[in-house]
């Protein structure tokens, strides 16, 4: 029998995390992400449940919440865990695509917060390209585009003229 209760609780916690995040309750959002991962961990590996994909979804949301809380090192670690999954999948559709963009953007915020401006600039550019390529709906798209553009402009002014941020287009990671 499938562990429907655990699956439902895991997805509910992840949904709650998104709601908390949109409401500006970032600590509650982070806690809900952790709860979602805890609940999904109760689902046996023998079940037809994408554990690594669900964990990547959780880490994408957790990273965004931690970034808003100024916990950049933890945010970076979470975004890297999410991107380990997304970069290997190479899909930019539906919910996967939204969360992939969220993870790249959160990584950029974390790198910027840690003073790693050159790397942050590359990640902001990548998230901007991904957002431009995305055809479907994405809540907060205009605000995100504005944040990306202003962050790129700020970082370009702050970096020396000959700085090379090591930028790669988003599709280069899975092609």
DALIN-V747881 format. One record per pair of residues at least 4 apart in sequence whose ideal C-beta (glycine too) atoms are under 7 Angstrom apart, sorted by the first residue. I is the first residue (numbers start at 1). GAP is how many residues later the second one is. If there is no record, write none. Layout:
i=I gap=GAP
i=I gap=GAP
//
This chain:
i=2 gap=45
i=3 gap=4
i=3 gap=39
i=3 gap=40
i=3 gap=41
i=3 gap=44
i=4 gap=4
i=5 gap=4
i=6 gap=4
i=6 gap=33
i=6 gap=36
i=6 gap=37
i=7 gap=4
i=7 gap=36
i=7 gap=42
i=8 gap=4
i=9 gap=4
i=9 gap=30
i=10 gap=4
i=10 gap=26
i=10 gap=29
i=10 gap=30
i=10 gap=44
i=11 gap=4
i=12 gap=4
i=13 gap=4
i=13 gap=19
i=13 gap=22
i=13 gap=23
i=13 gap=26
i=14 gap=4
i=14 gap=19
i=14 gap=22
i=14 gap=43
i=14 gap=44
i=14 gap=47
i=15 gap=4
i=16 gap=4
i=16 gap=16
i=17 gap=4
i=17 gap=12
i=17 gap=15
i=17 gap=16
i=17 gap=19
i=17 gap=44
i=18 gap=4
i=18 gap=43
i=19 gap=4
i=20 gap=5
i=20 gap=8
i=20 gap=9
i=20 gap=12
i=21 gap=5
i=21 gap=8
i=21 gap=40
i=21 gap=43
i=21 gap=44
i=25 gap=4
i=26 gap=4
i=26 gap=39
i=26 gap=42
i=26 gap=43
i=27 gap=4
i=27 gap=42
i=28 gap=4
i=29 gap=4
i=29 gap=32
i=29 gap=36
i=30 gap=4
i=30 gap=32
i=30 gap=35
i=30 gap=36
i=30 gap=39
i=31 gap=4
i=32 gap=4
i=33 gap=4
i=33 gap=25
i=33 gap=28
i=33 gap=29
i=33 gap=32
i=34 gap=4
i=35 gap=4
i=36 gap=4
i=36 gap=22
i=37 gap=4
i=37 gap=18
i=37 gap=21
i=40 gap=11
i=40 gap=14
i=40 gap=15
i=43 gap=4
i=43 gap=6
i=45 gap=6
i=50 gap=4
i=51 gap=4
i=52 gap=4
i=52 gap=33
i=53 gap=4
i=53 gap=32
i=54 gap=4
i=55 gap=4
i=56 gap=4
i=56 gap=26
i=56 gap=29
i=56 gap=30
i=57 gap=4
i=57 gap=42
i=58 gap=4
i=59 gap=4
i=59 gap=19
i=59 gap=22
i=59 gap=23
i=60 gap=4
i=60 gap=22
i=60 gap=39
i=60 gap=42
i=60 gap=43
i=61 gap=4
i=62 gap=4
i=62 gap=16
i=63 gap=4
i=63 gap=12
i=63 gap=15
i=63 gap=16
i=63 gap=19
i=63 gap=40
i=63 gap=43
i=64 gap=4
i=64 gap=38
i=64 gap=42
i=65 gap=4
i=66 gap=5
i=66 gap=8
i=66 gap=9
i=66 gap=12
i=67 gap=5
i=67 gap=8
i=67 gap=39
i=67 gap=42
i=67 gap=43
i=70 gap=43
i=71 gap=4
i=72 gap=4
i=72 gap=38
i=72 gap=41
i=72 gap=42
i=73 gap=4
i=73 gap=41
i=74 gap=4
i=75 gap=4
i=75 gap=31
i=75 gap=34
i=75 gap=35
i=76 gap=4
i=76 gap=31
i=76 gap=34
i=76 gap=35
i=76 gap=38
i=77 gap=4
i=78 gap=4
i=79 gap=4
i=79 gap=24
i=79 gap=27
i=79 gap=28
i=79 gap=31
i=80 gap=4
i=82 gap=4
i=82 gap=21
i=83 gap=4
i=83 gap=20
i=83 gap=21
i=83 gap=24
i=84 gap=4
i=85 gap=4
i=86 gap=14
i=86 gap=17
i=87 gap=86
i=87 gap=87
i=88 gap=86
i=89 gap=7
i=90 gap=84
i=91 gap=5
i=91 gap=6
i=92 gap=5
i=92 gap=8
i=92 gap=38
i=92 gap=41
i=92 gap=42
i=93 gap=4
i=94 gap=42
i=95 gap=4
i=96 gap=4
i=97 gap=4
i=97 gap=37
i=98 gap=4
i=98 gap=40
i=99 gap=4
i=100 gap=4
i=100 gap=30
i=101 gap=4
i=101 gap=26
i=101 gap=29
i=101 gap=30
i=101 gap=33
i=102 gap=4
i=103 gap=4
i=104 gap=4
i=104 gap=19
i=104 gap=22
i=104 gap=23
i=104 gap=26
i=105 gap=4
i=105 gap=22
i=105 gap=39
i=105 gap=43
i=106 gap=4
i=107 gap=4
i=107 gap=16
i=108 gap=4
i=108 gap=12
i=108 gap=15
i=108 gap=16
i=108 gap=19
i=108 gap=43
i=109 gap=4
i=110 gap=4
i=111 gap=5
i=111 gap=8
i=111 gap=9
i=111 gap=12
i=112 gap=5
i=112 gap=8
i=112 gap=39
i=116 gap=4
i=117 gap=4
i=117 gap=38
i=117 gap=41
i=117 gap=42
i=118 gap=41
i=118 gap=45
i=118 gap=47
i=118 gap=48
i=119 gap=4
i=119 gap=46
i=119 gap=47
i=120 gap=4
i=120 gap=35
i=121 gap=4
i=121 gap=31
i=121 gap=34
i=121 gap=35
i=121 gap=38
i=121 gap=44
i=122 gap=4
i=122 gap=43
i=122 gap=44
i=122 gap=45
i=123 gap=4
i=124 gap=4
i=124 gap=24
i=124 gap=27
i=124 gap=28
i=124 gap=31
i=125 gap=4
i=125 gap=27
i=125 gap=42
i=126 gap=4
i=126 gap=44
i=127 gap=4
i=127 gap=21
i=128 gap=4
i=128 gap=20
i=128 gap=24
i=129 gap=4
i=129 gap=40
i=129 gap=41
i=130 gap=4
i=130 gap=40
i=131 gap=10
i=131 gap=13
i=131 gap=14
i=131 gap=17
i=134 gap=4
i=140 gap=4
i=141 gap=4
i=142 gap=4
i=143 gap=4
i=144 gap=4
i=145 gap=4
i=146 gap=4
i=147 gap=4
i=148 gap=4
i=149 gap=4
i=150 gap=4
i=151 gap=4
i=152 gap=4
i=153 gap=4
i=154 gap=4
i=155 gap=4
i=159 gap=4
i=168 gap=4
i=168 gap=5
i=171 gap=4
//
